[in-house]
Amino acid sequence: MASCVRCAAPLPPVLHGLKTIRCTHCSTNQPALTDQLIAHLDFRTEGTPGFHTLPQPSYEADTEAGELIARMGPGSKSALYTVLRSHDVFGDVDLSVTLRVIEGLEGNGVDRPGAYGGLSFRLKDVLCYVVTVTTDGRFSIGAIDQDIHGTRWDHLVARAPCEALERGLGAPNRIRVVANADKIRLWLNGTLAASLRDYRFRQGKLEILVNPRGAPCTLGLSDLVLAEP
């Protein structure tokens, strides 16, 4: 069953030919996925079909709440660590997931963002697009690219504030990315936060990410929906 891109509540059945559907919980209108749905992980059962976990972090499935809990050690202050990775390669995708930093380093603005979660898409080797959301209500979109000097981070949107984001440890935020050819659109809690064009990467794997910022961190993820755009 598909879920609302804003509140993650289950959506009603889609009538034949219907292009949009309204969430009965929060009244958000959104595209009807129907045949475009590729995978839906609600984490209410064991396993992550279509995705795999890694040796680190450690995992715990809260099947009653429908949340996968990932516990990460301190790690590097600047490194992104993979929580989930897709088995398959995708080009154009509509990917949404709810993330919350349950425990970890709290941020206090641009100078110290604190622990944060995010996702990457069109990942090949280390090259990919990355979306991150911090606990102090900021988001960024970047590309991990390379040149003759090695890999580099290119800012597409640099730590921009977003009023739609919930703030603080434990606050859930719904991230939705629609990548279609060279157009990338980002929704945060149902609000369109960014729309841009960049076509340096065409296809690759998908990842859910966490940066503990040098302190132990716990990330919760729920209701992952993957569809064709």
C-alpha positions as CSV (number, residue, x, y, z in Angstrom):
1,M,0.0,0.0,0.0
2,A,1.3,3.4,-1.0
3,S,1.8,6.1,1.7
4,C,1.3,9.9,1.8
5,V,4.4,11.8,0.8
6,R,3.7,14.3,3.6
7,C,2.5,12.4,6.7
8,A,3.2,8.8,5.6
9,A,-0.3,7.7,6.4
10,P,-1.7,4.8,4.2
11,L,-3.4,6.2,1.0
12,P,-6.8,5.0,-0.1
13,P,-7.1,2.7,-3.1
14,V,-6.5,4.3,-6.5
15,L,-9.5,4.4,-8.8
16,H,-8.8,3.4,-12.5
17,G,-7.6,6.4,-14.5
18,L,-7.1,8.6,-11.4
19,K,-3.9,10.8,-11.8
20,T,-3.9,12.3,-8.3
21,I,-5.1,11.1,-4.8
22,R,-5.9,13.0,-1.6
23,C,-4.6,11.8,1.8
24,T,-7.5,11.3,4.1
25,H,-5.3,12.1,7.1
26,C,-3.6,15.4,6.1
27,S,-5.6,16.3,2.9
28,T,-2.4,16.5,0.8
29,N,-3.0,16.0,-2.9
30,Q,-0.3,13.9,-4.6
31,P,0.4,11.7,-7.7
32,A,-1.2,8.3,-7.7
33,L,1.6,5.8,-7.9
34,T,-0.3,2.6,-9.1
35,D,1.8,0.8,-11.6
36,Q,4.8,3.0,-11.0
37,L,5.5,1.6,-7.6
38,I,8.7,-0.4,-7.4
39,A,9.2,-1.1,-3.7
40,H,7.6,-0.1,-0.4
41,L,9.4,-0.9,2.9
42,D,7.2,-0.2,5.9
43,F,9.6,-2.1,8.3
44,R,6.7,-3.8,10.0
45,T,8.2,-7.2,9.0
46,E,11.8,-8.4,9.1
47,G,14.0,-7.8,6.1
48,T,14.6,-5.0,3.6
49,P,13.7,-6.4,0.2
50,G,15.4,-4.6,-2.7
51,F,17.9,-3.1,-0.2
52,H,20.7,-4.4,2.0
53,T,22.2,-3.3,5.2
54,L,25.9,-3.1,6.0
55,P,28.2,-4.5,8.7
56,Q,28.1,-1.1,10.4
57,P,26.0,0.4,11.9
58,S,24.1,-2.0,14.1
59,Y,20.4,-2.4,13.4
60,E,17.2,-3.0,15.3
61,A,13.8,-3.3,13.6
62,D,10.8,-1.8,15.6
63,T,8.2,-3.8,13.7
64,E,5.4,-2.4,15.9
65,A,6.2,1.2,15.0
66,G,7.4,0.4,11.5
67,E,10.8,1.8,11.9
68,L,14.4,0.6,11.3
69,I,16.8,1.8,13.9
70,A,20.4,2.2,13.0
71,R,23.0,2.9,15.7
72,M,26.3,4.4,14.6
73,G,29.6,4.9,16.4
74,P,31.3,8.3,16.4
75,G,32.9,8.1,13.0
76,S,34.4,11.0,11.1
77,K,33.0,14.5,11.4
78,S,32.9,14.9,7.7
79,A,32.1,11.4,6.4
80,L,28.7,10.1,5.2
81,Y,27.9,6.5,6.2
82,T,25.6,4.1,4.4
83,V,22.6,2.7,6.3
84,L,20.8,1.1,3.4
85,R,21.8,0.5,-0.2
86,S,19.7,-0.7,-3.1
87,H,20.6,-4.0,-4.9
88,D,19.7,-2.6,-8.3
89,V,20.7,0.4,-10.4
90,F,18.2,3.1,-11.2
91,G,18.1,6.1,-13.5
92,D,14.8,8.1,-13.1
93,V,13.3,7.6,-9.6
94,D,10.8,8.8,-7.2
95,L,12.2,8.0,-3.7
96,S,10.8,9.1,-0.4
97,V,11.6,8.1,3.2
98,T,11.0,9.4,6.7
99,L,14.1,10.0,8.7
100,R,14.7,11.2,12.3
101,V,17.9,11.5,14.3
102,I,16.9,10.0,17.6
103,E,20.1,10.5,19.5
104,G,23.3,12.3,18.6
105,L,25.1,15.6,18.4
106,E,22.7,18.5,18.3
107,G,23.4,21.3,15.8
108,N,23.4,25.0,16.5
109,G,23.4,26.5,13.0
110,V,25.7,26.6,9.9
111,D,28.9,26.4,12.0
112,R,27.9,23.1,13.7
113,P,25.1,21.2,11.9
114,G,25.1,18.3,14.3
115,A,24.3,14.7,13.3
116,Y,22.1,14.5,10.2
117,G,20.6,12.0,7.8
118,G,19.9,11.9,4.1
119,L,20.0,9.9,0.9
120,S,22.0,9.5,-2.3
121,F,20.9,8.5,-5.8
122,R,22.5,7.6,-9.1
123,L,25.5,6.3,-7.1
124,K,28.3,4.7,-9.1
125,D,31.5,3.9,-7.2
126,V,31.6,7.1,-5.0
127,L,30.0,9.5,-7.5
128,C,26.4,10.5,-6.8
129,Y,23.9,13.1,-5.8
130,V,23.3,13.6,-2.1
131,V,20.4,15.2,-0.1
132,T,20.9,15.9,3.6
133,V,18.6,17.3,6.3
134,T,19.9,18.6,9.6
135,T,18.2,18.7,13.0
136,D,18.3,22.5,13.0
137,G,16.0,22.8,10.0
138,R,18.4,23.0,7.1
139,F,18.8,21.0,3.9
140,S,21.4,20.7,1.2
141,I,21.7,19.1,-2.2
142,G,25.2,18.3,-3.6
143,A,27.1,16.2,-6.1
144,I,30.1,14.1,-5.2
145,D,32.1,14.5,-8.5
146,Q,35.7,14.1,-9.5
147,D,38.4,15.9,-11.5
148,I,42.1,15.4,-12.1
149,H,42.7,16.2,-8.4
150,G,40.3,13.5,-7.1
151,T,36.8,13.6,-5.7
152,R,35.1,16.9,-4.7
153,W,31.8,18.1,-3.3
154,D,29.8,20.4,-5.5
155,H,27.1,22.4,-3.8
156,L,23.8,22.6,-5.8
157,V,21.9,23.9,-2.7
158,A,24.1,24.8,0.3
159,R,22.5,24.3,3.8
160,A,19.4,26.3,3.1
161,P,16.8,26.8,5.9
162,C,13.3,25.3,5.3
163,E,10.3,26.2,7.4
164,A,8.6,22.9,6.5
165,L,11.3,20.9,8.4
166,E,10.7,19.7,12.0
167,R,13.6,20.6,14.3
168,G,15.3,18.9,17.1
169,L,16.4,15.3,18.0
170,G,13.6,12.8,17.5
171,A,11.7,14.9,15.0
172,P,10.6,13.0,11.9
173,N,11.1,14.6,8.4
174,R,9.8,13.2,5.2
175,I,12.2,13.5,2.3
176,R,11.1,13.0,-1.3
177,V,13.3,13.2,-4.3
178,V,12.1,12.9,-7.9
179,A,14.9,12.6,-10.4
180,N,13.7,12.6,-14.1
181,A,16.4,13.0,-16.7
182,D,18.2,16.2,-15.8
183,K,15.5,17.6,-13.5
184,I,15.8,17.0,-9.8
185,R,13.0,18.1,-7.4
186,L,13.0,17.8,-3.6
187,W,10.0,17.9,-1.3
188,L,10.4,18.2,2.5
189,N,7.3,17.2,4.5
190,G,5.2,17.7,1.4
191,T,6.6,21.2,0.6
192,L,8.6,21.7,-2.6
193,A,12.0,22.9,-1.4
194,A,14.1,22.8,-4.5
195,S,13.9,22.2,-8.3
196,L,17.0,22.2,-10.4
197,R,18.7,20.7,-13.4
198,D,21.9,18.7,-13.4
199,Y,22.7,15.7,-15.6
200,R,26.3,14.7,-14.8
201,F,25.1,11.4,-13.4
202,R,22.5,9.3,-15.2
203,Q,22.1,6.1,-13.2
204,G,23.3,4.3,-10.1
205,K,22.3,2.8,-6.8
206,L,20.2,4.4,-4.0
207,E,21.4,4.9,-0.4
208,I,20.1,6.1,2.9
209,L,22.9,7.9,4.7
210,V,23.9,9.3,8.2
211,N,26.6,11.6,9.3
212,P,27.2,11.2,13.1
213,R,29.5,14.2,13.2
214,G,32.1,12.6,15.5
215,A,29.6,11.4,18.2
216,P,27.5,8.2,18.6
217,C,24.3,8.6,16.7
218,T,21.0,6.8,16.3
219,L,19.0,7.2,13.1
220,G,15.4,6.0,12.6
221,L,14.0,5.4,9.1
222,S,10.5,4.5,8.1
223,D,8.1,4.1,5.2
224,L,10.5,4.0,2.3
225,V,8.7,4.2,-1.1
226,L,10.4,3.8,-4.4
227,A,8.6,4.4,-7.7
228,E,9.0,5.5,-11.2
229,P,8.6,9.2,-11.7
